[in-house]
């Protein structure tokens, strides 16, 4: 969906704003389209809207790419008042918000604010979602919510019209799962399983790393976002981790500016609790 939006709405050299940090594969897609990326800082309350507005006074993006709920990689969530202000800014400064909301249904405690998709009808927001996060990773199937004129344009593109990249059989299976209510029950099951894995992994990180890392306990999504207190490079230490039979994504992959070198991202979504504990133990030994 993001690649299709870039194909239809941008030209090489156009400016796109992204969060710092942001999803590394989205950054690669944007780079493939030869777009100029401008990083906007994100903190404990999500995207820094004051920094965004200050930058908007100097240059205008074609769109802003944001992950407003359980952000990948940081796990932070933009509060409701921030979401309202972000939509207002997009209308004032005439840019589109591309909201990657694939983790919105994966909360493990308090529910997040309403998705930015709720504002899609006025044309300010294009909301992206994925069944790969809430049903099965191999499906590679998702959906887009946007104002009708834009949806018509997306559906009429050569890629979609030709069936390229789409799987009618998988789409029909997922439609059945949604229609008979099985997906809703499965998401509830995922919430229970992932909440247990977070508890286990959080305890293991505190036990085996102690004060060597800083991290926040995820309230949703898939990831722990760790900062190395000694300031070391996650990229430089990756080979040692792999030699110990574990891996992670180094922080600088999530930056459009080469930052976050002392960070790394861990996922709890694939392995059971026993394997997660073993993985944390191995990682702690490998990183020294």
C-alpha positions in Angstrom: 0.0 0.0 0.0 2.8 2.4 0.9 4.6 1.6 -2.4 1.4 2.2 -4.3 0.8 5.5 -2.6 4.3 6.6 -3.5 3.8 5.6 -7.1 0.5 7.5 -7.5 1.1 10.6 -5.3 4.8 11.4 -5.5 7.7 12.0 -7.9 11.4 11.6 -7.4 12.8 14.4 -5.3 9.5 15.2 -3.5 9.7 15.8 0.3 8.2 13.3 2.7 8.3 13.7 6.5 9.0 10.7 8.7 9.2 10.1 12.4 12.6 9.7 14.0 12.8 6.7 14.6 10.5 5.0 12.0 9.9 1.6 10.5 13.0 0.7 8.6 11.3 -1.1 5.7 9.0 1.9 5.1 12.2 4.0 4.9 13.5 1.7 2.3 10.3 1.9 0.2 10.5 5.7 0.4 14.1 5.6 -0.6 13.3 3.3 -3.6 11.1 6.2 -4.9 14.0 8.6 -4.5 12.1 10.8 -2.1 13.7 13.4 0.1 13.2 12.3 3.7 13.0 14.8 6.6 13.0 13.4 10.1 10.7 14.8 12.7 11.6 13.8 16.3 9.3 11.5 18.3 9.4 11.2 22.1 7.5 9.5 24.9 4.2 11.1 23.7 4.8 10.2 20.1 5.5 12.6 17.2 6.8 16.0 18.4 4.0 18.2 17.0 5.8 21.5 17.9 8.8 20.4 15.9 6.5 19.3 13.1 4.8 22.7 12.9 8.1 24.5 13.0 9.4 22.5 10.1 6.1 23.0 8.2 6.7 26.7 8.3 9.8 26.2 6.2 8.9 23.4 3.9 5.8 21.3 2.8 5.8 17.6 2.5 3.7 15.6 0.0 2.8 13.5 3.0 3.8 12.6 6.5 4.4 8.9 7.3 3.6 8.1 10.9 2.9 5.1 13.1 0.6 6.7 15.7 -0.2 3.6 17.8 2.4 1.4 19.4 5.0 2.8 17.1 7.5 0.6 15.4 10.1 0.5 16.9 9.6 2.7 20.0 6.2 1.4 21.1 4.9 5.0 21.9 1.4 6.1 21.2 0.2 9.6 20.1 -2.5 10.7 22.5 -6.0 11.8 21.4 -5.3 15.5 21.6 -2.1 15.0 19.6 -4.1 13.2 16.9 -6.6 16.0 16.7 -3.8 18.6 16.4 -2.0 16.5 13.7 -5.1 16.4 11.6 -5.6 20.1 12.0 -2.0 20.7 10.9 -2.4 18.6 7.8 -5.4 20.7 6.9 -3.7 24.0 7.6 -0.5 23.2 5.7 -2.1 21.0 3.0 -0.3 17.7 3.4 -1.6 14.1 3.6 -1.1 11.9 6.7 -0.2 8.3 5.8 -0.9 6.5 9.1 0.5 3.0 9.4 -2.0 1.6 12.0 -1.1 -2.1 11.8 -0.7 -2.5 15.6 -3.8 -0.6 16.6 -5.8 -3.7 17.6 -2.9 -5.2 19.5 -3.2 -3.5 22.9 -2.4 -5.4 26.1 -4.0 -3.2 28.7 -5.7 0.2 28.2 -7.2 0.7 24.7 -5.4 3.3 22.6 -7.2 6.5 21.3 -9.3 6.2 18.2 -7.3 5.5 15.1 -6.4 8.3 12.7 -8.5 6.3 10.2 -11.5 8.0 11.9 -10.4 11.2 10.1 -9.9 9.5 6.8 -13.3 10.7 5.4 -12.2 14.3 5.2 -9.3 13.5 2.9 -6.5 14.3 5.4 -5.6 10.7 6.3 -4.7 7.5 4.5 -4.8 4.7 7.0 -2.9 1.4 6.3 -3.6 -1.9 8.1 -2.4 -5.5 7.7 -3.9 -8.9 8.4 -0.2 -10.0 8.6 -0.1 -8.6 12.1 -3.4 -9.9 13.4 -4.1 -13.2 11.6 -1.0 -14.7 10.0 2.3 -13.2 8.8 2.4 -15.2 5.5 -0.9 -13.7 4.3 0.8 -10.4 3.0 -2.7 -8.9 2.9 -3.9 -5.6 4.2 -6.4 -2.8 3.7 -6.5 0.9 3.1 -9.0 3.4 4.5 -9.2 6.8 2.8 -11.6 9.3 1.3 -13.6 7.8 -1.6 -11.9 9.8 -4.4 -8.5 8.5 -3.3 -9.7 4.9 -2.9 -11.1 5.1 -6.5 -7.7 6.3 -7.7 -5.9 3.5 -5.8 -8.3 0.8 -7.0 -8.0 2.1 -10.6 -4.2 1.9 -10.7 -2.5 -0.4 -13.1 -1.2 -2.6 -10.3 -4.5 -3.2 -8.6 -6.6 -3.3 -11.8 -4.4 -6.0 -13.2 -4.5 -8.1 -10.0 -0.7 -7.7 -9.7 0.5 -8.3 -6.1 -3.0 -9.3 -5.0 -4.2 -12.8 -4.0 -7.9 -13.4 -4.6 -7.9 -16.8 -2.9 -6.2 -15.5 0.3 -8.5 -12.5 0.2 -11.6 -14.8 0.0 -10.4 -16.8 3.0 -9.7 -13.8 5.1 -13.1 -12.3 4.1 -14.8 -15.5 5.5 -12.8 -15.2 8.7 -13.9 -11.6 9.2 -17.5 -12.2 8.2 -18.2 -15.1 10.6 -16.5 -13.4 13.6 -13.5 -15.7 13.9 -11.0 -13.0 13.5 -12.3 -11.0 16.4 -11.9 -14.0 18.7 -8.4 -14.7 17.4 -7.3 -11.2 18.1 -8.5 -11.6 21.7 -6.4 -14.7 21.9 -3.3 -12.9 20.6 -3.7 -10.2 23.2 -3.6 -12.7 25.9 -0.6 -14.6 24.5 1.4 -11.5 23.7 0.7 -9.9 27.1 2.2 -13.0 28.8 5.2 -12.8 26.5 5.8 -9.1 27.4 5.7 -10.0 31.1 8.2 -12.8 30.6 10.5 -10.7 28.4 10.4 -7.6 30.6 11.4 -9.6 33.6 14.2 -11.4 31.8 15.6 -8.1 30.5 15.6 -6.5 33.9 17.1 -9.7 35.5 19.9 -10.2 32.9 20.7 -6.7 31.8 20.0 -4.7 35.0 21.2 -1.1 34.5 22.9 -1.7 31.2 19.9 -0.8 29.2 17.0 1.6 29.2 13.6 0.5 27.9 9.9 1.0 28.3 7.5 -1.8 28.8 5.4 -2.1 25.6 1.7 -1.4 26.0 1.0 -2.9 22.6 2.5 -3.9 19.2 5.4 -6.4 18.8 8.6 -4.8 20.1 10.9 -3.8 22.9 13.1 -0.7 22.1 16.3 -0.9 24.1 18.9 1.8 24.6 22.5 0.7 25.5 23.5 2.8 28.5 27.2 2.6 27.6 26.5 4.3 24.3 27.8 1.4 22.3 26.7 0.6 18.7 24.0 -1.9 18.1 25.3 -2.5 14.6 28.8 -3.2 15.8 27.6 -5.7 18.4 25.3 -7.6 16.0 27.9 -10.1 14.9 28.6 -11.1 18.5 24.8 -11.6 19.1 24.5 -13.8 15.9 27.4 -15.8 17.0 25.5 -16.6 20.2 22.5 -17.7 18.2 20.3 -14.6 18.6 19.6 -11.5 16.6 17.9 -8.1 16.6 17.5 -5.0 14.5 20.1 -2.3 15.2 18.7 1.1 15.9 20.3 3.0 13.1 18.2 1.1 10.6 15.2 3.0 12.0 16.6 6.4 11.3 16.5 8.5 8.1 19.4 10.5 9.6 21.8 7.8 10.8 20.8 8.2 14.4 19.9 5.8 17.2 23.1 3.9 16.9 23.0 3.0 20.6 19.5 1.4 20.3 18.3 -2.0 19.2 14.8 -3.5 18.7 13.7 -6.9 20.0 10.5 -8.8 19.0 8.5 -11.0 21.3 5.9 -12.0 18.7 7.3 -15.2 17.3 8.8 -17.3 20.2 7.1 -18.8 23.3 8.0 -17.6 26.7 10.7 -20.2 27.4 12.6 -19.4 24.2 12.3 -15.6 24.9 14.0 -16.1 28.3 16.8 -18.1 26.7 17.2 -15.5 24.0 17.5 -12.7 26.5 20.1 -14.7 28.4 22.2 -15.3 25.3 21.9 -11.6 24.2 23.0 -10.4 27.6 26.1 -12.6 27.5 26.9 -11.6 23.9 26.7 -7.9 24.5 28.9 -8.1 27.6 
